[in-house]
Amino acid sequence: MLSDQIIYDELKRQREHDASWQPEALRLPLYIPQHHDTPDEHDEDEADESSRGVVIIDMNDGYSIMT
């Protein structure tokens, strides 16, 4: 049979371990936007802009007029 002192020491060790336990800090990944701006894509965007027209937004009524 185990002596009482061994049992008390084990209980004390477990209490100390439980009291000192801290949850691990949550580590979230950093947000890194994905920019794929190559010179070829940039040239295509400029060509498309001329065919898009003009958008005028009337802030009073909330309607948009596209020409």
N, C-alpha and C positions, 0 to 999 in steps of 0.2 A: 504494500500500500504506500502511496505517496505521502510524504510529510506535508503538513499544513503549510509550512513555509514555502515550499515549492509551488503549491497551488496559489498562494497569495502573491508570490513574485510574478507568476504568469498572468494573473488577473491585473496586477499593477502595470505590467509591461503592455498588455493589450489596451488598457485605458489610456496610457501615455501615447501609444501609437494612434489610437482613434482621435485623441485630442489634437495631435500635431498634424493630422492629415488635412491637406488643403486641396481643393479641386484644381485640376490643371487649367491654366489660362486658355481661353478660347482664342485660336489664331485664325483669322479670316484672311483670305487671299486679297491682295490689293487689286483695285480695279485698274486695268490697263486697257484703254480704248484701242481698238484695232483700226489703224489707219493704213489703208492700202493705196496711197496716193502715188502712183507711178506717173512718169511724164506722159505715157500713152493714154492713161485714163483721163488725165487733166486736159489733154487736147480734145478728146471726145466730148467732154463736158462743155467746152467752149463752143463746139460746133452745135450741140443740142440747145444751148441757151438762146441762140438767135432764132430758132424755130418755136420757142416756147411762148413768146408774146409777153404781154405786160399784165400784171395783176394789180388792180387797184382795190384796196379794202376801205370801205367807208366805216369808220369806227363809231359813228353815231347810230347807224341802223344795223350794222353787222352784216350787210350784204356785200358780196364781192362781185366785181365786174371784170370779166376777162375779155381782153381784146386781142 
